[in-house]
Amino acid sequence: MVAAAKAKQMAAWDHTADLMALYATIHAGKQYQRDHFHPYRELPPTPQHDLDDPGAEYDRLIALESQKRGP
């Protein structure tokens, strides 16, 4: 019975989060997902790299590597 209640709650939140994502996407002009609003789901991790600017990405990686090695 507990599993059924959790499943029903999850389904209700899926519906609500889908509507909230739709409204936010329409009004804010940027893309939102259900996971932005769903309290039981997490957003997928965002990548830390910027492949649009390879030079900046290279500099970032070199700085990261030098931090790991220390002075």
C-alpha distances in whole Angstrom, upper triangle without the diagonal:
4,5,5,6,9,10,11,12,14,15,17,19,20,21,23,24,26,28,29,30,32,33,34,36,38,39,40,41,40,37,33,30,26,26,29,26,23,22,19,22,25,29,30,33,36,39,42,45,47,49,51,53,54,56,54,51,54,55,52,51,55,54,50,52,55,53,51,54,56,59
4,5,5,6,9,10,11,12,14,15,17,18,20,21,22,24,26,27,28,30,32,32,34,36,37,37,39,37,34,31,28,24,23,26,24,20,18,16,19,22,26,28,30,34,37,39,42,44,46,48,50,51,53,51,48,51,52,48,48,51,51,47,49,52,49,48,51,52,56
4,5,5,6,9,10,10,12,14,15,16,18,20,21,22,25,25,26,28,30,31,32,35,36,36,37,35,32,29,26,22,21,24,22,19,17,15,17,20,24,25,28,31,34,37,40,42,43,45,48,48,51,49,46,49,50,46,46,49,49,45,47,50,48,46,49,51,54
4,5,5,6,9,10,11,12,14,15,17,18,20,21,23,24,25,27,29,30,31,33,35,35,37,35,32,29,25,22,22,24,22,19,18,16,18,22,25,26,29,33,36,38,41,43,45,46,49,50,52,50,48,50,52,48,48,51,51,47,49,52,50,49,52,53,57
4,5,5,6,9,10,11,12,14,16,17,18,20,21,22,24,26,27,28,30,32,33,34,35,34,31,27,24,21,21,23,20,17,16,14,17,21,24,26,29,32,35,38,41,43,44,46,48,49,52,50,47,50,51,47,47,51,50,47,49,52,49,48,52,53,56
4,5,5,6,9,10,10,12,14,15,16,18,20,21,22,24,26,26,28,30,31,31,33,31,28,25,22,18,17,20,18,14,13,11,13,17,20,22,25,28,31,34,37,39,41,42,45,46,48,46,43,46,47,44,44,47,46,43,45,48,45,44,48,49,52
4,5,5,6,9,10,10,12,14,15,16,19,20,21,23,24,25,27,29,30,31,32,30,27,24,20,17,17,20,18,14,14,11,13,17,20,22,25,28,31,34,37,38,40,41,44,45,48,45,43,46,47,44,43,47,46,43,45,48,46,45,49,50,53
4,5,5,6,9,10,11,12,14,15,17,18,20,21,23,24,26,27,29,30,31,30,27,24,20,17,17,20,17,14,14,13,15,19,21,23,27,29,33,36,38,40,41,43,45,47,49,47,45,48,49,46,46,49,48,46,48,51,48,47,51,52,56
4,5,5,6,9,10,11,12,14,16,16,18,20,21,22,24,26,27,27,29,28,25,22,19,15,15,17,14,11,11,10,13,16,19,22,25,27,31,33,36,38,40,41,43,45,47,45,43,46,47,43,43,47,46,43,46,48,46,45,49,50,53
4,5,5,6,9,10,10,12,14,15,16,18,20,20,22,24,25,26,27,25,22,19,16,12,12,15,13,9,9,8,9,13,16,18,21,24,27,30,33,35,36,38,40,41,44,42,39,42,44,40,40,44,43,40,43,45,43,42,46,47,50
4,5,5,6,9,10,11,13,14,15,17,19,20,21,23,25,25,27,25,22,19,16,12,13,16,14,11,12,11,12,16,18,20,23,26,29,32,34,36,37,38,41,42,45,43,41,44,45,42,42,46,45,42,45,48,46,45,48,50,53
4,5,5,6,9,10,11,12,14,16,17,18,20,22,23,24,25,24,22,18,16,12,14,15,12,10,11,11,13,16,18,21,24,27,30,33,35,37,38,39,42,43,46,44,42,45,46,43,43,47,46,43,46,49,46,46,50,51,54
4,5,5,6,8,10,10,12,14,15,16,18,20,21,21,23,22,19,16,13,9,10,12,9,6,8,8,10,13,15,18,21,23,27,29,32,33,35,36,38,40,43,40,38,42,42,39,40,43,42,40,42,45,43,42,46,47,50
4,6,5,6,9,10,10,12,14,15,16,18,20,20,22,20,17,14,11,7,9,11,9,7,10,9,9,13,14,16,20,22,25,28,30,31,33,34,37,38,41,39,37,40,41,38,38,42,41,39,41,44,42,42,45,47,50
4,6,5,6,9,10,11,13,14,15,17,19,20,21,20,17,14,12,9,12,13,11,9,12,13,13,16,17,19,23,24,28,31,33,33,35,35,38,40,43,41,39,42,43,40,41,45,44,42,44,47,45,45,49,50,53
4,5,5,6,9,10,11,12,14,16,17,18,20,19,17,13,12,9,11,12,8,8,11,12,13,15,16,19,22,24,27,30,32,33,35,35,38,40,42,40,38,42,43,39,40,44,43,41,44,46,44,44,48,49,52
4,5,5,6,8,10,10,12,14,15,16,17,16,14,10,8,5,7,8,5,5,9,10,10,12,13,16,19,20,23,26,28,29,31,31,34,36,39,36,34,38,39,36,37,40,39,37,40,43,40,40,44,45,48
4,5,5,6,9,10,11,12,14,15,16,15,12,9,7,5,9,10,8,9,12,13,12,14,14,16,20,20,24,27,29,29,30,30,33,35,38,36,34,38,39,36,37,41,40,38,41,44,42,42,45,47,49
4,5,5,6,9,10,11,12,14,15,15,13,11,10,8,12,12,10,11,14,16,15,17,17,19,22,23,26,29,31,31,32,32,35,38,40,38,37,40,41,38,39,43,42,40,43,46,44,44,48,49,52
4,5,5,6,8,10,11,12,14,13,12,9,9,8,10,9,7,9,12,15,14,15,15,18,21,21,24,27,29,29,31,31,33,36,38,36,34,38,39,36,37,41,40,38,41,43,41,42,46,46,49
4,6,5,6,9,10,10,11,10,8,5,6,6,8,7,7,10,13,15,13,14,13,15,18,18,21,24,26,26,27,27,30,32,35,32,31,35,36,33,34,38,37,35,38,41,39,39,43,44,47
4,6,5,6,9,10,11,10,9,7,8,9,12,11,11,13,17,18,17,18,16,18,21,21,24,26,28,27,29,28,31,34,36,34,33,37,38,35,37,40,40,38,41,44,42,42,46,47,50
4,5,5,6,8,10,11,10,9,11,11,14,12,11,14,17,20,19,19,18,21,23,22,26,28,29,29,30,30,32,35,38,35,35,38,39,36,38,42,41,39,42,45,43,44,47,48,50
4,5,5,6,8,8,8,7,9,10,12,10,10,13,16,19,18,18,16,18,20,20,23,25,26,26,28,27,29,32,34,32,31,35,36,33,35,38,37,36,39,41,39,40,44,44,47
4,6,5,6,5,5,6,9,11,13,11,12,15,18,20,18,18,16,18,20,19,21,24,25,24,25,24,27,30,32,30,30,33,34,32,33,37,36,35,38,40,39,40,43,44,46
4,6,6,8,8,9,12,14,16,15,15,18,21,23,22,22,20,22,24,22,25,27,28,27,28,27,30,33,35,33,32,36,37,35,37,40,39,38,42,44,42,43,47,47,50
4,6,8,10,11,14,15,18,15,15,19,21,24,23,23,21,23,24,23,26,27,28,27,29,27,30,33,35,33,33,37,37,35,37,40,39,38,42,43,42,43,47,47,49
4,6,8,9,13,15,16,14,14,18,21,23,22,21,19,21,22,20,23,24,25,24,26,24,27,30,32,29,29,33,33,31,33,36,35,34,38,40,38,40,43,43,45
4,7,9,13,16,17,15,16,20,23,25,23,22,19,21,22,19,22,23,24,22,24,22,25,28,30,28,28,31,32,30,32,35,35,34,37,39,38,39,43,43,45
4,6,10,13,15,12,14,18,20,22,20,19,16,17,18,16,18,20,20,19,21,19,22,25,27,25,25,29,29,27,29,32,32,31,34,36,35,36,39,40,42
4,7,10,12,10,13,15,18,20,17,16,13,14,16,14,17,19,20,19,20,20,23,25,28,26,25,28,30,27,29,32,32,31,34,36,35,36,39,40,42
4,7,8,7,9,11,15,16,14,13,10,12,14,14,17,19,21,20,22,22,25,27,30,27,26,30,31,28,29,33,32,31,34,36,35,35,39,40,42
4,5,6,8,9,13,13,11,10,8,10,13,13,16,19,21,21,23,23,26,28,31,29,27,31,32,29,30,33,33,31,34,36,35,35,39,40,43
4,5,6,6,10,11,8,9,9,11,14,15,19,22,24,25,26,27,30,31,34,32,30,33,35,32,32,36,35,33,36,39,37,37,40,42,44
4,5,5,8,8,6,6,5,8,11,13,17,19,22,23,25,26,28,30,32,30,28,31,32,29,30,33,33,30,33,36,34,33,37,38,41
4,6,8,10,8,8,7,10,12,13,16,19,21,22,24,25,27,29,31,29,27,31,31,28,29,33,32,29,32,35,33,33,37,37,40
4,6,9,8,9,9,13,15,16,20,22,25,26,28,29,31,33,35,32,31,34,35,32,33,36,35,33,36,38,36,36,40,40,43
4,6,6,8,9,13,15,17,21,23,26,28,30,31,33,35,37,34,32,36,36,33,34,37,36,34,36,39,37,36,40,41,44
4,6,8,10,14,16,18,22,24,27,29,31,32,34,36,38,35,33,36,37,33,34,37,36,33,36,38,36,36,39,40,43
4,7,10,13,16,18,22,24,27,29,31,33,35,36,38,36,33,36,37,34,34,37,36,33,36,38,36,35,39,40,43
4,7,9,12,15,18,21,24,26,28,29,32,33,35,33,30,33,34,31,31,34,34,31,33,36,34,33,37,38,41
4,6,9,12,15,17,20,22,25,26,28,29,32,29,27,30,31,27,27,31,30,27,30,32,30,29,33,34,37
4,6,8,12,14,17,19,21,23,25,26,28,26,24,27,28,24,25,28,28,25,28,30,29,28,32,33,36
4,6,9,12,15,17,19,21,23,23,26,24,21,24,26,22,22,26,26,23,25,28,27,26,30,31,35
4,6,9,12,14,16,19,20,21,23,21,18,21,22,19,19,22,22,19,22,25,23,23,26,28,31
4,6,9,11,13,15,17,18,20,18,15,18,20,16,17,21,20,18,21,23,22,22,26,27,30
4,6,8,10,13,14,14,17,15,12,15,16,14,14,17,17,15,18,21,20,20,23,25,28
4,7,10,12,13,13,15,12,9,12,13,10,11,14,14,12,15,17,16,17,20,22,24
4,6,9,9,9,11,9,6,10,11,9,9,13,13,12,14,17,17,18,20,22,24
4,5,6,7,9,8,6,10,11,10,11,14,15,14,17,19,19,20,23,24,26
4,5,5,9,9,7,10,12,12,12,15,16,16,18,21,21,22,24,26,28
4,6,9,9,9,12,13,13,15,17,18,19,21,23,24,25,27,29,30
4,6,6,6,9,10,11,13,15,16,17,19,20,21,23,25,26,27
4,6,5,6,9,10,10,12,14,15,16,18,20,21,23,24,26
4,5,5,6,9,10,11,12,14,15,17,18,20,21,23,23
4,5,5,6,9,10,11,12,14,15,17,19,20,21,22
4,5,5,6,9,10,10,12,14,15,17,19,20,22
4,5,5,6,9,10,11,12,14,15,17,18,20
4,5,5,6,9,10,11,12,14,16,16,17
4,6,5,6,9,10,11,13,15,15,17
4,5,5,6,9,10,11,13,14,16
4,5,5,6,9,10,11,12,14
4,5,5,6,9,10,11,12
4,5,5,6,9,10,12
4,5,5,6,9,11
4,5,5,6,8
4,5,5,8
4,6,9
4,7
4
